[in-house]
Amino acid sequence: MPDEYNVMRIIIITVCAILFFIVGILINVSIPIKISLPLIGSYMAFSVMRFNLARRITKRREHMERQIPDVLDMISVNVEAGLGFEQAILHVINNFEGPLIDEFTITYREMSMGRSRREALQQLGNRCNIEDMKTFTGAVIQAGKLGISLKNVLRTQAAAIRQSRREKIREKAMKISIKMLLPMVMFIFPVIFIMLMGP
């Protein structure tokens, strides 16, 4: 996938450079501008693709963060019902959709093909690059090392991550009131002052 994206990016940048060069020839501009137009086209294509990639990464990460509490709750419930950890992941994969489920699908396939649970979970945490997921995978790995009941660890982690999610939402809600001050100062207060001072 990264290789395909890099090839596509090179093609798009090259095409944009050629198009801008053709435009420079058609509009009959000076030679320095003809030389600079392909560079401008390449830079614009690179900037747009980079911005689009960053936006999609942010959107995907936000979606994954929203899914984490529900997915971990489901894994915890399945393990408490008597399923093994891998079977619990498979049950989640079959009943949920989304980017986080795609990552769990990769992890399940890796464990099915012989990779150890520890390595597969480490890769899962690194791919997601979300603090809650790294905490979860680290706790499961540590439970396997120390022989702690996985059921208790999953229940604790699910509750902790759900509480962390609530705190993040509460923090965002508190920031909204601060962000509303700027439009109030810019648009509402001047009108009030005009109304008070006008008469």
Buried (B, 14 or more C-beta within 10 A) or exposed (E): EEEEEEEEBEEBBBEBBEBBBEBBEEEEEEEEEBEBBBEBBBEBBBEEBEEEEEEEEEEBBEEBBEBBBBBBBBBBBBBBEEBEBBEBBBBBBEEBEBBBBBBBBBBBEBBEEEBEBBEBBBBBBEEBEBEBBBBBBBBBBEBBEEEEEBBEBBBEBBBBBBEBBEEEEEEEEEEEEEEEEEEEEEEEEEEEEEEEEEE
